[in-house]
Amino acid sequence: TAGSLSGINLVDVVNANKINGGGPVPELIAMHYTTRMLSHIELLHWHGKMLHCDVKPDNWVITASSTACGNSDMFVEGSDLMLVDFGRAIDLTATNSSDPLKALFTGNIAADGTPSIAMKEDRPWGIDIDTYGLCASTHVLLFGVHMETEKRGSRWGLRKPLRRYWDKELWNTFFDTLLNSTIDGAEDIVSGSHPNSLRSIRKMFEAHLDKSSRRAEITSLLKHQTSFLPKKKK
């Protein structure tokens, strides 16, 4: 179960951490929130057959949950996320496509001047508009600034380098896979058994967080975070 807190979003979380800790959120919290975003986008695409089209840190509102930290007996504030503002959303079942998840769209509809990779290259886009937004949301958690990308050879990547003490293997897999996903690879992204799927990437993160005492540390970090977050959105 989950209950919404007072409109606090991921930008607020990052700003509060900067004020109280001097930097962006701890890496474990960034990983935790990333697994929740992966889960929610997977459900939205696979079960909802819908594109949000405006996935960004401002539209992820933190909630309280008794399951997001893997402990159904403990209700932890700020442990889950809720995607809001569906004003730009597209119902893929209304596209008359034989496979709604492979529906194609053209044109740059990106909000705030942040086009996806396909839009930058003037190519048709689809579910990658949301996976790009997911990457942008995680980037803000990690770096505290909006994401900038650049192309190296045939692959797109982050302009800012990952910090040396982060888990580079996990983050490289996450960003490289999702920034370079195309509509031709839509089935890979949504097919749970494919190694490039949102589910597979999420399970990779969850396996990492399940090791050692990381879940307990996340719960402790979330409780500490609650102590300095604003009580409600101003």
C-alpha positions as CSV (number, residue, x, y, z in Angstrom):
1,T,0.0,0.0,0.0
2,A,1.1,3.6,-0.5
3,G,0.0,7.0,0.5
4,S,1.0,10.3,-1.1
5,L,3.0,12.8,0.8
6,S,2.4,16.5,0.4
7,G,3.4,16.8,-3.3
8,I,7.2,16.5,-2.6
9,N,8.9,15.5,-5.9
10,L,12.4,14.3,-6.7
11,V,13.6,17.8,-7.4
12,D,12.6,18.8,-3.9
13,V,14.4,15.7,-2.6
14,V,17.6,16.6,-4.4
15,N,17.4,20.2,-3.2
16,A,16.8,19.2,0.4
17,N,19.8,16.9,0.3
18,K,22.0,19.6,-1.1
19,I,21.0,22.0,1.7
20,N,21.4,19.4,4.4
21,G,24.1,17.2,3.1
22,G,26.0,19.4,0.7
23,G,25.4,17.2,-2.4
24,P,22.8,15.1,-4.3
25,V,21.1,12.0,-2.8
26,P,23.2,9.1,-1.6
27,E,23.9,6.5,-4.3
28,L,21.8,3.8,-2.5
29,I,18.8,6.1,-2.5
30,A,19.3,6.9,-6.2
31,M,19.4,3.2,-6.9
32,H,16.3,2.6,-4.8
33,Y,14.3,5.3,-6.5
34,T,15.5,4.1,-9.9
35,T,14.2,0.6,-9.2
36,R,10.8,2.1,-8.3
37,M,10.8,4.2,-11.5
38,L,11.7,1.2,-13.6
39,S,8.8,-0.8,-12.1
40,H,6.3,2.0,-12.6
41,I,7.2,2.6,-16.2
42,E,7.1,-1.1,-16.9
43,L,3.6,-1.3,-15.5
44,L,2.5,1.8,-17.4
45,H,3.8,0.4,-20.8
46,W,3.1,-3.3,-20.5
47,H,-0.2,-3.3,-18.6
48,G,-1.5,0.2,-19.2
49,K,-0.5,0.4,-22.9
50,M,0.2,4.1,-22.3
51,L,3.0,6.6,-22.8
52,H,3.4,9.4,-20.2
53,C,5.4,11.6,-22.6
54,D,6.6,13.9,-19.8
55,V,8.6,11.7,-17.4
56,K,10.9,14.0,-15.5
57,P,12.0,14.4,-11.8
58,D,9.4,17.1,-11.2
59,N,6.6,14.5,-12.0
60,W,7.8,11.8,-9.6
61,V,6.1,12.5,-6.3
62,I,7.4,10.6,-3.2
63,T,4.9,8.4,-1.3
64,A,4.9,6.3,1.8
65,S,4.9,2.5,1.3
66,S,5.0,-0.7,3.3
67,T,6.5,-2.8,0.5
68,A,8.9,-0.6,-1.5
69,C,11.8,-1.3,0.8
70,G,11.2,-5.1,0.9
71,N,9.7,-5.0,4.4
72,S,5.9,-5.4,4.4
73,D,5.9,-4.9,8.2
74,M,7.4,-1.4,8.1
75,F,5.6,1.7,6.6
76,V,8.5,3.9,5.4
77,E,7.8,7.5,4.4
78,G,9.3,8.5,1.1
79,S,10.1,4.9,0.1
80,D,8.0,4.8,-3.1
81,L,7.2,7.1,-6.0
82,M,4.1,8.1,-7.9
83,L,4.1,9.4,-11.5
84,V,1.8,12.4,-11.9
85,D,0.7,14.8,-14.6
86,F,-0.7,12.8,-17.5
87,G,-1.7,15.8,-19.5
88,R,0.6,14.8,-22.4
89,A,-0.1,11.0,-22.2
90,I,-0.9,8.9,-25.2
91,D,-3.2,5.9,-25.1
92,L,-1.4,3.4,-27.3
93,T,-4.5,1.3,-27.8
94,A,-6.1,4.2,-29.7
95,T,-3.3,4.1,-32.4
96,N,-4.8,1.1,-34.3
97,S,-1.3,-0.4,-34.3
98,S,-1.2,-4.2,-34.4
99,D,1.3,-4.0,-31.5
100,P,0.5,-0.8,-29.4
101,L,3.9,-0.9,-27.8
102,K,5.5,-0.5,-31.2
103,A,3.4,2.5,-32.2
104,L,5.4,5.2,-34.0
105,F,5.2,9.0,-33.7
106,T,7.0,11.9,-35.3
107,G,7.9,15.4,-34.4
108,N,9.5,16.9,-31.3
109,I,6.9,17.2,-28.5
110,A,9.5,17.3,-25.7
111,A,8.6,19.6,-22.8
112,D,11.2,22.0,-21.4
113,G,13.5,21.7,-24.4
114,T,14.7,18.1,-23.5
115,P,14.1,16.0,-26.6
116,S,14.7,12.3,-26.5
117,I,17.6,10.7,-28.6
118,A,15.2,9.8,-31.4
119,M,13.8,13.4,-31.5
120,K,17.4,14.8,-31.6
121,E,18.1,12.6,-34.6
122,D,14.7,13.4,-36.3
123,R,13.6,9.7,-36.1
124,P,10.2,8.3,-35.2
125,W,9.8,7.7,-31.4
126,G,7.7,5.6,-29.1
127,I,8.2,4.1,-25.7
128,D,11.8,5.6,-25.7
129,I,10.3,9.0,-24.9
130,D,9.5,7.6,-21.4
131,T,12.8,5.7,-20.9
132,Y,14.7,8.8,-21.8
133,G,12.8,10.7,-19.2
134,L,13.6,7.9,-16.7
135,C,17.3,8.4,-17.4
136,A,16.9,12.1,-17.0
137,S,15.2,11.6,-13.6
138,T,17.9,9.3,-12.4
139,H,20.6,11.7,-13.6
140,V,19.2,14.5,-11.4
141,L,19.3,12.1,-8.4
142,L,22.9,11.2,-9.0
143,F,24.4,14.5,-10.2
144,G,21.9,17.1,-8.9
145,V,21.7,18.7,-12.4
146,H,19.7,18.1,-15.6
147,M,21.0,15.5,-18.0
148,E,23.2,16.3,-21.0
149,T,24.0,13.6,-23.5
150,E,26.5,13.2,-26.3
151,K,27.2,10.7,-29.0
152,R,30.5,8.8,-29.1
153,G,30.8,6.7,-32.2
154,S,27.5,4.9,-32.6
155,R,26.4,5.1,-29.0
156,W,24.8,7.9,-26.9
157,G,26.0,8.4,-23.4
158,L,26.1,10.9,-20.5
159,R,28.3,14.0,-20.9
160,K,29.2,14.0,-17.2
161,P,31.4,11.1,-16.2
162,L,30.3,8.7,-13.4
163,R,32.1,9.2,-10.1
164,R,34.8,6.6,-9.5
165,Y,33.3,5.3,-6.3
166,W,29.9,4.6,-7.8
167,D,28.9,1.2,-9.1
168,K,29.8,2.0,-12.6
169,E,28.8,-1.4,-14.1
170,L,25.2,-1.0,-12.9
171,W,24.9,2.6,-14.0
172,N,26.7,2.1,-17.3
173,T,24.3,-0.7,-18.2
174,F,21.3,1.4,-17.2
175,F,22.2,4.5,-19.1
176,D,23.7,2.8,-22.2
177,T,20.8,0.4,-22.6
178,L,18.0,3.0,-22.2
179,L,19.6,5.9,-24.0
180,N,20.3,3.7,-27.0
181,S,16.9,2.0,-27.0
182,T,15.0,2.5,-30.3
183,I,11.5,1.8,-31.5
184,D,12.9,-1.3,-33.3
185,G,14.0,-2.5,-29.9
186,A,10.7,-1.8,-28.2
187,E,10.0,-5.5,-27.8
188,D,13.3,-6.0,-26.0
189,I,12.5,-3.2,-23.6
190,V,9.1,-4.4,-22.6
191,S,9.7,-8.2,-22.8
192,G,10.4,-9.3,-19.3
193,S,12.7,-12.1,-20.3
194,H,15.0,-10.0,-22.5
195,P,18.3,-8.9,-20.9
196,N,17.7,-5.3,-22.1
197,S,14.1,-5.1,-20.7
198,L,13.1,-2.7,-18.0
199,R,12.3,-5.7,-15.8
200,S,15.7,-7.2,-16.3
201,I,17.5,-4.0,-15.5
202,R,15.3,-3.5,-12.4
203,K,16.0,-7.0,-11.2
204,M,19.8,-6.4,-11.7
205,F,19.5,-3.3,-9.4
206,E,17.3,-5.2,-6.9
207,A,19.8,-8.1,-6.7
208,H,22.5,-5.5,-5.9
209,L,20.4,-3.9,-3.2
210,D,19.4,-7.2,-1.7
211,K,23.0,-8.0,-0.8
212,S,24.6,-7.4,2.6
213,S,22.7,-4.9,4.7
214,R,21.9,-2.5,1.9
215,R,18.1,-2.7,2.4
216,A,18.4,-1.8,6.0
217,E,20.7,1.0,5.1
218,I,18.2,2.4,2.6
219,T,15.5,2.3,5.2
220,S,17.8,4.2,7.6
221,L,18.7,6.8,4.9
222,L,15.0,7.3,4.0
223,K,14.1,7.9,7.7
224,H,16.9,10.4,8.0
225,Q,15.7,12.0,4.7
226,T,12.2,12.5,6.1
227,S,13.7,14.5,9.0
228,F,14.8,17.3,6.7
229,L,12.3,17.2,3.8
230,P,9.8,20.0,3.6
231,K,6.5,19.0,5.2
232,K,4.5,20.0,2.1
233,K,5.0,21.5,-1.3
234,K,5.1,25.2,-1.2
